[in-house]
Structure formats: C-alpha cells, structure tokens
Amino acid sequence: MNADKKEGRYSRIEAQLEELLKKDGDTISKMATIVAVLHPKMPHFFWTGFYRLVENELIAGPYQGPVACQTLDRTKGVCRACVNRNESIIVPDVEAFPGHIPCDSRSKSEIVIPVRDSKGNVIAVLDVDSDRLNAFDETDRKGLEKIIALFSRNSGL
C-alpha cells in the first residue's frame, strides 16, 4: 500500500475510533475496540494488540491474531525497549533486534507505540507485528501515535 493510501486509511480509522471511544467503557474495552477496528483494516498487520504494564510486568491485553506471549520478559524485547525509551520503535527485521522475544516465528517486523498516562508515564504499549519484513514506516508510526493519543484523551489517562 502506498503512503498516500495508507495515510488516508489511518485518517478514516481515526475518525471511526473518535466516535467509538467517546462512548462509555473502561480502558480495556476501549483497547479491544481499537484492536478490533485496526487489525482487519490494515493488510500488513499480522498481530495487533496491547501489552499492559502491571507491576512492571508487560501482560497481554486485548489482541487479535495468533496466540500471544502472556507475559513478556522484564529485561528484553521490543515492547520492553519501548517502555524503557518511552518512544515508538519500528523494527524492520525482528531477527536483527537484540533480545527480540519470538512469540510467533512468522513475525518478521514490528512497530510498538507507548501508551502514556496524563503524567507521561508509560502504562501500556500498542504492539503490531507483520509477517513481512520492512512492513512498517513513518506513516504507520504517525497514524498509530494519533490513534493512541485519541485513546488517551478518551480514557481519562
């Protein structure tokens, strides 16, 4: 998908989620809504979900795709790096990322976006994997960061 088409799709998804996330619901149900909208609409998404930071453990939250690692190692992996750096991370080839945690061998590339509370603390990450190398770019980063910002505003974080 070219950048313009992808950007347009993210804009439409954001508009749809803006309406859906205004409705009543707790944080987990809103995470589930985001995943349910995103996953089927982006053809390069193989696994789409949240890992919630609970007592410094990254615990699988709502997701779609193959079975996930339920709890991630505290010392390695792309999701942990995202928490530690407090920034989005794009990984073109997961095999080249030091300490990558292989929950599914079909995963080839990944993007992880931090979810912050109102004080700027990371409370979760949105993790998206693809079964293709180099599947994610700056258009994905910007689109997903906008969606996470929308989620944070509508969840009282």
SVG drawing of the C-alpha trace seen along z (x, -y; Angstrom):
<svg xmlns="http://www.w3.org/2000/svg" viewBox="-21 -15 42 35">
<polyline fill="none" stroke="black" stroke-width="0.4" points="0.0,0.0 1.5,-3.4 2.0,-6.1 -1.0,-8.3 -3.4,-5.4 -2.1,-4.2 -2.4,-7.8 -6.0,-8.0 -6.8,-4.7 -5.4,-5.8 -7.4,-9.0 -10.6,-7.1 -9.8,-4.7 -9.0,-7.6 -12.4,-9.2 -14.2,-6.0 -12.4,-5.4 -13.1,-9.0 -16.8,-8.2 -16.4,-4.8 -14.1,-5.8 -16.4,-8.7 -18.9,-6.1 -18.8,-4.6 -16.4,-1.9 -13.3,-1.2 -9.7,-1.2 -9.7,2.5 -12.9,2.3 -11.5,-0.7 -8.3,1.1 -10.3,4.0 -12.2,1.6 -9.0,0.1 -7.6,3.6 -10.9,4.8 -11.0,1.7 -7.3,1.7 -6.5,5.3 -8.8,6.2 -8.3,2.9 -4.5,3.0 -3.4,5.8 0.1,5.8 -1.0,6.4 -0.4,10.0 -0.8,9.5 -2.3,6.4 -2.6,5.8 -1.8,4.2 0.6,5.2 -0.4,3.5 2.3,2.6 1.1,4.1 3.6,4.0 6.4,3.7 5.3,6.8 4.1,6.5 0.9,8.5 -1.0,9.3 -4.1,7.2 -6.7,7.2 -5.3,8.5 -6.2,10.1 -4.0,12.6 -2.2,15.8 -1.8,16.7 0.4,14.2 3.1,14.5 1.0,13.8 3.8,12.1 6.9,10.6 10.4,10.9 11.3,7.9 14.7,7.4 14.4,7.8 12.2,7.4 10.9,4.6 7.9,3.9 10.3,3.5 12.6,1.3 9.6,-0.9 8.7,-1.2 12.3,-1.9 12.9,-4.5 9.4,-6.0 9.2,-6.3 7.8,-4.4 10.0,-1.8 10.0,-0.5 11.8,2.8 12.2,3.7 13.6,7.2 12.8,8.7 15.7,11.2 18.1,8.3 16.7,6.7 18.9,7.7 16.8,9.6 13.7,9.9 11.1,12.2 9.7,14.6 6.1,15.2 5.4,16.4 8.1,17.4 6.0,16.0 6.5,12.4 9.1,10.6 8.8,6.9 7.2,4.9 6.1,1.5 5.5,0.6 3.8,-2.6 3.9,-3.7 0.6,-4.5 1.1,-7.2 -1.0,-8.5 -1.5,-12.2 1.8,-12.4 3.7,-11.0 4.3,-7.6 4.1,-4.5 1.2,-2.3 1.0,0.0 2.2,0.4 0.4,1.0 2.3,3.7 1.8,4.6 3.6,7.4 3.7,8.2 4.6,11.5 6.6,9.4 10.0,7.7 10.0,3.9 6.2,3.7 6.1,0.5 7.2,-3.0 6.8,-6.6 3.2,-6.7 2.4,-3.8 4.1,-5.4 2.3,-8.7 -1.1,-7.1 -0.8,-4.8 0.5,-7.6 -2.6,-9.7 -4.8,-6.7 -3.1,-6.2 -3.3,-9.9 -7.1,-9.7 -7.3,-6.7 -5.5,-8.5 -7.8,-11.6 -10.9,-9.4 -9.8,-7.1 -9.1,-9.7 -5.5,-8.5"/>
</svg>
